[in-house]
């Protein structure tokens, strides 16, 4: 089974087109903009330079010495209001497999010979909502998060020896699967099938891979995926979102849903954090967590593709941003 990945080194996009069921609705005019239910904004967060490095804090707009740099480093890239614009940008953004599989960083280069800007995160939020805790849409909310470990991808790559090579190199490998988790979440978000649709505010792909701790060593770290929502006290909607989120992650490209319930991948853990308590480094109250156990599962589906967009490259983690 092919995994939904837009990493052209791992998956042939023509194979995806052949696998996705074709629509029989002849009323869809793909030559005209197909509006989305909500307008979305693609944001980027620049990586801090060594001189800017500070203790890690979550996104916030507070006007303090420690947090002002996040606002300064966070830039609105483009507003996305239709299907065609979404795909024009999204299929040209780096996939998790680019970062995990090649131990590289996300880099933006505005011109062919211009300076490169290393990014710490890519974000998609509903138009009118900033990717900050203090935004009114996020101030009472929280987020679900999980980590995609670099060590796991390295182990997968290193097992590609002898009889294991064919299995590890298949399209169901760990790296293409990480792409599918990310793509399923984004498609559910953009398409309005990640329920409750009015409850979710955005998603972040955060690069936490660091240079080798010593010369000649290997990079260490992980990629973190965060799905933000409005109100952490609304346990009914929080529970529904957790159920929908994990169902989307388990959905395959042909519309079927994996029966895997013990965990999405080795080491998988879906954490939930309150924005109001994260500043102090606390998780949410156990009483809220207890109500999210053993959710029911319901299948969902994704969307279509159109290529061609501004280029966002990847580069080695030891390189720093040039401004």
N, C-alpha and C positions, 0 to 999 in steps of 0.2 A: 504494500500500500504506500503510495506517495504521500509525503507530508507536505503541508502547505508552507512552503518556503520560497522566498524570492531571492535567495542566494544562488545566482546563476552558476556558481562553481559546484553546487551540490545538486540542484534540481533544474531540469530543463523546463522552462516556462511553457513550452508547447505541450509537455506531458500534463501539466496542470490544466491547461485548456481542454485537453481531451478527457480528463477525469471529471471535471466539474459538469454536473448535469446542465444541459442547454435549456434556456427558457423557451417556452412555446407561446409566450405572449407577444404577438406581433404588433401590439399597440405601443411598445416602448420605442421611442425615437432616440437612438443613441447619438444621433448627430446634434441633438439639442441638449442643453444642460439638464440633467436629471436632479432635481433638488433633493437635498437631505432633509430629514425632519428637523434637525437643528443645524445651525452654523457652528463650525469648530475652528479653533485657532491652533496652529502648529507653533510651539515655542521651543527655543533652544536655551540651554544654560551653558555658558562658557566655563571651561575648567579654570580654576584659580591657578595663577602662576605661583612659583615657589615663594615669592615675596608676599603674596596675598594669603598664603596658607594659614588656616585657622582651625580650631577644633570643629569637627563636623556638627552641623546643626541642620535641622529640617527646614524646608522652605518657609520663609516668613518675610513680611514686609515691614517689620518693626524698624523704626529709625534709630537703631543703635549701632555702635561701632562694629559689633560682631555680625549683625544680620544685614546691614545695608549693602554689603557686597553681593548678596544673593540677588537682590533687586537689580543692582547694577549689571550683573552678569546674565540676567534673564531677559531674552529678547523675543518679541513677537515676530514670527517669520511670515506667515500668510494666513488669511482667513479662507476657510474651506466651506462652501455652501452647496456644492453639487458633487455628484459621484465622479464625474470626469476629473475635476480638480483634485479630489482626494487621491485618486489612483495616479495621477500625473506626478504627485509628490511622493506618495507612500512607497511605490515600487522602486524608487531610487534612493530611499533612505536605507542605511545599514540595517541588516538583520542581526539578531543576537548571535547567530552562528558566525558572522563576520568577526565579532569581537571575541567571543569565547574560543572559536576554532583556530583563530590565527593570533590570539593574544594581542589584539590591536585596539586602538582608540578611535573614537568617532572624530573625524576632522572635516571641517567645512573650508572650502577654498572658493572665494567669490570670483576670482579670475584665474586663468590658466597659469600665469606667472606671479600671482599675488600671494600674500602671506596666508598660511594655514591657521585656522582657529580650532583648537582642541575643545570638544564639547564634553561636559560632564553628564548631561541628560537631554533627552528629547521628550517633549510633552505635548499631548493633545487635550485641550480643555474646551468646554462649551464657550462660545463667543460671549463676552461680557463677564467671564469668571477668570481671574488671574490664578495661576498655579501657586498660591500662597495660603498659608493657614488663616491669615487675617481677613481674606476676602469674605464678605458676608455669606456667600454660598458655602464656604468651607469652615467658618469659624466654630460651628457647633458640630462639625462632622469628624470624620476620621478616614482611614484608608486600610484596605487589605493589601498585604505585600507578601511576596515570596522571592527567594533568591535562586538564580541559575549559576551554579558553581563552576568556576574555571577549572578546578581540579577534576571535576567529573568529566568535562570535555577532554581534558588532557589524558585521562585514563582511557577514555574511549578511543582516542587517536592512537595511543600507544599499544592497544590490543590488536591493532590491524596487522597481525603477523600470522603466517601460516593459514590454518583452516578458518581462523576467525576473521580474516581480511574481508571475505565476501559479505559476511553478516554485518560487520562494522561499517562497511562502505555502502550498505543499502540505504534506500531513502527513508527507512524507518529508524535510522541511527539517532543517537542522542542529539546531535547538532541540528538536524532538520526538525526534530521533535520540539526543540526549544523555540525554533522559529514559529512552529505551528501554535504553540501556547500563546506567544505574543500576538501573532496575526489573528487568531481567533478572538482574543480579547478586544483588539482594536476594531475588528470588523463588527463584533457585537455591539460595541460602543457607538460606532459611526452609523450602523444600520438600525439602531434602536431596539435590538433584540436582547441586549443585556439588561435584564429587569432588576428592579424597577427603573425604567428609562429616565423618569424625572428625578430620580434619587442620585444618580451618578453625575459627578461634575467633570471628571477627567482621568487621565492615565499618564504615568511617568515611566520612562525606561532610563534607569540611573546606572551609569557605568562606575563601578567601584573596584575596577581592576587597577592594581598598582604595579609600578616597576619592580624588577627583582630586588629583594632586600640586600643582596650582595652581588658583586660583579660575577658574571658567568652564570647566575642563577636564573630561575624562571619567574615570570610575573605571577602574582598571587591576587586573589580576590574573587569577585562575583559581579553579576548584573542583578539589579533589583527591579522588579516590576511592582508598581503601586497603582491601585485603583481607588480613587477618591470618591467619597460620598458626603451627603449633606448633613445628616443628623444621627449621631451615634446613639442617642437615647431612643430612637425608633427601632426597637429590637425586631419588630415584624419585618420591616423593610431591609434591615441589615441581614437578617437570616435569609430572606428571599434573594438578596444580592449574592451572598456566599454560595447559595445553591446554584444560581444562574451562572456565576463566575466559573465554578468548577465544572459545570456541565459544558460550558463553552470550551474550556480547555481540553475536554475529553472528546469533543466533536471532531470527526475526521472529514477529509476533503470531499468524500462522497455523500456526506450527510448522516452517516451512521455515528453512533456514540460508543466509545470504548466502555467495556464493563469494569474497567479498573476502578476500584473504590478505596483501596488501601493507601493510595498516594499516587501523585502524578509521575513522580520520578524519585530515585533514591535520594533521601535527605529532604524530600519535599515537606514544607510546613507553611501553611497559609496563616500568617499572623495578622491580627487586627490591632490598629493603634488609633488612639484618640488624638486629634490635633491639639486639644487643650492640655493634655497631659504629656505629650511628647517632648515639650520643651524641658520638662523636668525629668525626662527619661523614663516615664512610667508607661506601662501597658494599660489597657482598659480594665475596668473592674471585672473580676471573675464571673459575677452574676450575668453580665452581658454575654461573655464567652460561652457559658453553659447553655444558653438558649440557641446556640448555633450548631449543636452537635447533631449528627445523623440526618442531614437534609435529604429531601426527596430529589430525584433526578429527572429532568425533562430535556429532550433534545432540542437544539436550535440550529440555525443555519446561517451562512455568510452571504457574500455578494460577488461582484464581477470585477474585471480588471481592465485598465487602459494605461499603456506605458508612455514614457517620455516626460522628463522633468529636469529641474536643476540638479546638479550633481553634488552629492555629499559623499566624501571618500572616507577611508579609514587609514590610520597610520600607526606606527609603533608606539607603545605606551611610554617609552622613555623620552619621547619627544615632547617638548613643551609648546604651548601656544605662542604664536607670533601675532602681535596686534599692530 
